[in-house]
Amino acid sequence: MAAYILKRLFLMIPIFLGITVISFAVLHLASGAPTEMQTMMQPKVSLEARARLNAIYGLDKPLHIQYFDWLKRLVRFDFGRSFSSDNRPVQEKIMERLPITLFINILSLVLILVVAIPIGVLSAVHRYSLFDKATTLFVFVGFATPTFWLALLLMLVFGVYLDWLPISGLKSLNYEYLGLWGKVVDLGRHLILPVLLSAFGGLAGLSRYMRSNMLEVIRQDYIITARAKGLAERVVIYKHALRNALLPVVTVLGLSIPGLIGGSVIFESIFAIPGMGQLFYGAVMARDYPVVMGELVIGAVLTLIGNLIADISYALVDPRIRVR
């Protein structure tokens, strides 16, 4: 197992470099430049001033030189400084917002696992029942509903009409004056809608995937044999069938991590949550190259780690798999 993990870690290096090369090239080939975004509202700015700004930011160099300069800084864990007016280090800006995004995504992932797996198992065991048909309808709705539209609908219903939940930010105005339990409740109320929205699509897809795997597993000969031996149905389903049905789900779960991180841009912007998604959206609109590349690097690393964890979990879940 140790040799397999080391091999996967070394394989992540060229994949990571390929991601950075493509991201850097696409980012700089997109229309608009940081100097144009900063001077477009100031028509009196001369071409010489724009040229000086390009020189300050290093944008006057060839693209491959800019990439290698950025890569040298990255090796030292230096993402550079933001092109925005605050000129703060990119690493500092990201580390302020990274815990919020990770916390929301972890909650979403836990919700997906806790709800989707039981739904998928029950749908397979009681296929064509009313419960199975209801979950099938839920899946189709989950796949067909646009995330931004669902977010606005939830805000309108629970935040405006019913006035049950807050619709923006992470804290209320009186947060500092609340007690410990009051702060926990206030934070929880602010997180309900973003977490549900983040988990909705993955919940629908994973539950359907779990149902499909369970239907395939419970038709296998060893399941029929287990039933023929007189084992209780609960033991057959949850001890023999479930473990093997989880194998493909573990892989899909690892591949779904990029979708959760990418979805942060949508729900954090809509709910005004000060996380990485909101920072990324603002950086893209301002053509703040260092911040965008810094966030893409963090996202790529998290994605690669998620895939590594999925591969390791795949080997641990199935005792028949022996990685040497």
C-alpha positions in Angstrom: 0.0 0.0 0.0 2.8 2.4 0.8 4.4 1.9 -2.6 1.1 2.5 -4.3 0.6 5.7 -2.4 4.1 7.0 -3.3 3.5 6.1 -6.9 0.3 8.0 -7.0 1.9 11.0 -5.3 4.7 11.1 -8.0 2.1 10.8 -10.7 0.3 13.8 -9.3 3.3 16.1 -10.1 3.0 16.0 -14.0 -0.8 16.2 -13.7 -0.5 19.3 -11.5 2.0 20.9 -13.9 -0.3 20.2 -16.8 -3.2 21.9 -15.0 -1.2 25.0 -14.3 0.1 25.3 -17.8 -3.4 25.1 -19.3 -4.9 27.4 -16.7 -2.2 30.0 -17.1 -2.5 30.0 -20.9 -6.3 30.1 -21.0 -6.3 32.9 -18.4 -3.9 35.1 -20.3 -5.5 34.4 -23.7 -8.9 35.6 -22.5 -10.0 39.0 -23.6 -9.3 41.9 -21.3 -6.2 42.7 -19.2 -5.7 43.9 -15.6 -4.4 47.3 -16.9 -7.5 47.7 -19.1 -9.8 46.9 -16.3 -8.1 49.4 -14.0 -7.9 52.3 -16.6 -11.1 51.8 -18.6 -13.0 54.3 -16.5 -10.2 56.8 -16.8 -10.1 57.9 -20.4 -7.3 60.4 -19.7 -4.8 57.6 -18.9 -2.1 57.6 -21.5 -0.6 54.6 -23.3 2.7 55.3 -21.6 1.0 54.9 -18.2 -0.6 51.6 -19.3 2.8 50.4 -20.5 4.3 51.2 -17.1 1.5 49.3 -15.4 2.2 46.3 -17.6 5.9 46.5 -16.7 5.1 46.7 -13.0 2.9 43.6 -13.2 5.4 41.8 -15.5 2.8 41.5 -18.3 5.2 43.0 -20.9 7.2 39.7 -20.9 6.5 36.8 -23.2 3.9 34.4 -21.9 6.3 31.5 -21.2 8.6 33.8 -19.3 5.7 34.9 -17.2 4.7 31.3 -16.5 8.2 30.3 -15.4 8.5 33.4 -13.2 5.2 32.4 -11.6 6.3 28.8 -11.2 9.5 29.8 -9.4 7.5 31.8 -6.9 5.1 28.8 -6.5 7.9 26.5 -5.6 8.6 28.9 -2.7 4.9 28.8 -1.8 4.6 32.4 -3.0 1.5 33.2 -5.0 2.6 36.8 -5.6 0.6 39.9 -4.8 -2.9 40.8 -5.9 -3.3 43.3 -8.8 -6.2 44.9 -6.9 -5.8 48.3 -5.1 -5.0 46.6 -1.7 -1.9 44.9 -3.3 -2.1 42.2 -0.6 -0.3 38.9 -0.8 -2.5 36.3 -2.6 -1.8 33.7 0.0 -3.0 35.9 2.7 -6.3 36.7 0.9 -6.9 33.0 0.1 -6.1 31.7 3.6 -8.7 34.2 5.0 -11.4 32.6 2.9 -10.3 29.0 2.5 -11.6 27.7 5.9 -15.1 28.9 5.1 -15.3 27.2 1.7 -13.8 24.0 3.1 -16.2 23.9 6.0 -19.2 24.3 3.8 -18.0 21.7 1.3 -17.2 19.2 4.1 -20.7 19.7 5.5 -22.2 19.2 2.0 -20.1 16.0 1.5 -21.2 14.6 4.8 -24.8 15.4 4.0 -24.5 13.7 0.6 -23.1 10.5 2.2 -25.5 10.4 5.1 -28.6 10.8 2.9 -27.7 9.5 -0.6 -26.4 6.1 0.4 -29.5 5.0 2.5 -31.8 6.4 -0.2 -30.0 4.4 -2.9 -30.0 1.2 -0.8 -33.7 1.5 0.1 -34.6 2.3 -3.5 -32.8 -0.8 -4.7 -34.2 -3.1 -2.1 -37.8 -1.8 -2.6 -37.6 -1.1 -6.3 -40.7 0.0 -8.1 -42.3 0.9 -4.8 -43.8 4.3 -4.0 -40.5 5.3 -2.3 -38.5 4.3 -5.3 -40.7 6.3 -7.7 -40.5 9.3 -5.4 -36.7 9.2 -5.2 -36.6 8.8 -9.0 -38.6 11.9 -9.4 -36.3 13.7 -6.9 -33.3 12.7 -9.0 -34.8 14.0 -12.2 -35.7 17.3 -10.5 -32.2 17.5 -9.0 -30.5 17.0 -12.4 -32.8 19.4 -14.2 -32.9 22.3 -11.8 -30.3 25.1 -12.4 -28.4 25.8 -9.2 -28.8 29.6 -9.4 -32.5 29.4 -10.0 -33.0 27.0 -7.0 -30.9 29.4 -4.8 -33.1 32.3 -5.7 -36.3 30.2 -5.1 -35.1 29.1 -1.7 -34.2 32.6 -0.8 -37.6 33.9 -1.8 -39.5 31.2 0.0 -37.6 30.7 3.2 -36.0 34.1 3.5 -38.7 36.5 2.2 -42.1 34.9 2.4 -41.7 32.7 5.5 -38.8 34.7 7.0 -37.4 31.6 8.6 -33.8 31.8 7.4 -31.3 34.6 6.6 -30.4 34.9 2.9 -27.0 36.5 2.9 -23.7 36.4 4.8 -22.6 34.1 7.6 -23.4 36.2 10.6 -26.2 38.5 11.8 -25.6 42.1 12.7 -25.9 41.3 16.5 -23.6 38.3 16.3 -20.9 39.7 18.6 -23.5 40.3 21.3 -24.8 36.7 21.3 -23.8 34.0 23.7 -22.0 30.8 22.6 -25.1 28.9 21.9 -26.7 31.9 20.2 -23.6 32.2 17.9 -23.8 28.5 17.0 -27.5 28.8 16.2 -27.0 32.0 14.2 -24.2 30.4 12.1 -26.2 27.3 11.6 -29.2 29.3 10.3 -27.0 31.1 7.8 -25.5 27.8 6.6 -28.6 25.8 6.0 -29.5 27.2 2.6 -25.9 27.2 1.2 -25.2 23.7 2.4 -28.5 22.3 1.0 -27.9 24.0 -2.3 -24.3 22.8 -2.5 -25.3 19.2 -1.7 -28.5 19.0 -3.8 -27.1 18.0 -7.2 -24.6 15.5 -5.7 -27.3 14.1 -3.5 -29.5 13.3 -6.4 -26.8 11.8 -8.6 -25.1 9.7 -5.9 -28.4 8.2 -4.6 -29.3 7.1 -8.2 -25.8 5.7 -8.7 -26.0 3.8 -5.4 -29.4 2.4 -6.4 -27.9 1.1 -9.7 -24.9 -0.5 -8.0 -27.1 -2.2 -5.4 -29.5 -3.6 -8.0 -26.5 -5.1 -9.8 -25.0 -6.6 -6.6 -28.1 -8.1 -5.2 -28.5 -10.2 -8.4 -25.1 -11.8 -7.9 -24.8 -15.5 -7.1 -23.1 -15.0 -3.7 -26.1 -12.9 -2.5 -28.5 -15.7 -3.6 -26.2 -18.2 -1.7 -26.2 -16.0 1.4 -30.0 -16.0 1.4 -30.2 -19.7 0.8 -28.1 -20.2 3.9 -30.8 -18.6 5.9 -29.1 -15.3 6.7 -31.3 -12.5 7.8 -32.2 -10.1 5.0 -30.6 -7.2 6.9 -27.3 -9.1 7.1 -27.4 -9.9 3.4 -28.1 -6.4 2.4 -25.9 -4.3 4.8 -23.0 -6.7 5.4 -22.6 -8.5 2.0 -24.2 -6.4 -0.7 -23.6 -2.9 0.6 -19.8 -3.2 0.9 -19.4 -4.3 -2.7 -21.9 -1.7 -4.0 -19.9 1.1 -2.4 -16.8 0.4 -4.6 -17.9 2.5 -7.6 -19.5 5.1 -5.3 -16.2 5.8 -3.6 -14.6 6.6 -7.0 -17.5 8.8 -8.0 -17.4 10.6 -4.7 -13.7 11.4 -5.2 -14.4 12.8 -8.7 -17.3 14.9 -7.4 -15.0 17.0 -5.2 -14.1 19.4 -8.1 -17.9 19.9 -8.7 -18.4 20.9 -5.1 -15.5 23.3 -5.1 -16.6 24.8 -8.5 -20.1 25.2 -7.2 -18.8 27.4 -4.4 -18.5 30.2 -6.9 -22.3 30.1 -7.5 -23.7 29.8 -4.0 -21.1 32.0 -2.3 -21.8 34.8 -4.8 -25.5 34.5 -4.5 -25.6 34.2 -0.7 -22.8 36.8 -0.2 -20.6 34.3 1.7 -16.9 35.5 2.0 -15.3 32.4 0.8 -13.0 31.3 -2.0 -15.8 31.2 -4.6 -16.7 34.8 -4.0 -13.1 35.8 -4.1 -12.6 33.9 -7.3 -15.5 35.5 -9.0 -14.3 39.0 -8.1 -10.8 38.2 -9.3 -12.0 36.9 -12.6 -14.1 39.9 -13.3 -11.1 42.2 -12.4 -8.6 40.0 -14.3 -6.6 39.7 -11.1 -4.3 37.0 -12.5 -2.3 36.1 -9.3 -5.5 35.6 -7.3 -7.1 33.5 -10.0 -4.1 31.3 -10.4 -3.7 30.9 -6.7 -7.3 29.7 -6.3 -6.9 27.4 -9.3 -3.8 25.9 -7.7 -5.6 25.3 -4.4 -8.5 23.8 -6.3 -6.2 21.5 -8.3 -4.4 20.3 -5.2 -7.7 19.6 -3.4 -9.0 17.7 -6.4 -5.9 15.6 -6.7 -5.9 14.8 -3.0 -9.6 13.9 -3.3 -8.8 11.5 -6.1 -6.0 10.0 -4.2 -8.2 9.4 -1.1 -10.8 7.8 -3.5 -8.2 5.4 -4.9 -7.0 4.4 -1.4 -10.5 4.0 -0.1 -11.3 1.8 -3.1 -8.6 -0.6 -2.0 -9.6 -0.5 1.7 -13.3 -1.1 1.0 -12.8 -4.2 -1.1 -10.7 -6.8 0.7 -10.2 -8.6 -2.6 -8.1 -5.7 -3.9 -4.4 -6.0 -2.9 -2.3 -3.1 -4.0 1.4 -3.8 -4.0 
